[in-house]
Amino acid sequence: MKKKAPVSEIMTKNIHKLKLSDELSTAESLFKKNHIRHLPVVDAGHIVGMLSYTDLLRISFADAVDEDGEGIETTVYDMFTIEQVMTKKVVSVTSKTTLKEVGEIFLTHDFHALPVVDDDNLVGIVTTTDMIRCFLNEK
């Protein structure tokens, strides 16, 4: 892995994202349909949060069955908004941030995805999976 290479070389540029007004069921659908685990949340084109599949799992266990083992009619997703579940204090990088710097952020902050933001515009997302792919493709 070229430690000094910019993250733009490995980041995902075709970004699936959510708006604050979207439903959590929309997020779940995007996660499953696209086989992804992180979604940036935008408001008026600016990133305001990150929602992970793990965030959904944390709240969704409650709708599996009730005390009697019966299925619950209403979904727990209807009880929360994306804003209530997402991470609000988002750490981001720019497209020029080096792979080494991204790796250090992943290690020190226990993140698995970082939005890539240039001039206040979301231009990509980089994940630990992207980093592993880069490492495995190195010759």
Secondary structure, 3 states (H helix, E strand, C coil): CCCCCEHHHCCECCCCCEECCCCHHHHHHHHHHHCCCEEEEEECCEEEEEEEHHHHHHHHHHHCCCCCCCCCCCCHHHHCCHHHHCECCCCCECCCCEHHHHHHHHHHHCCCEEEEEECCEEEEEEEHHHHHHHHHHCC
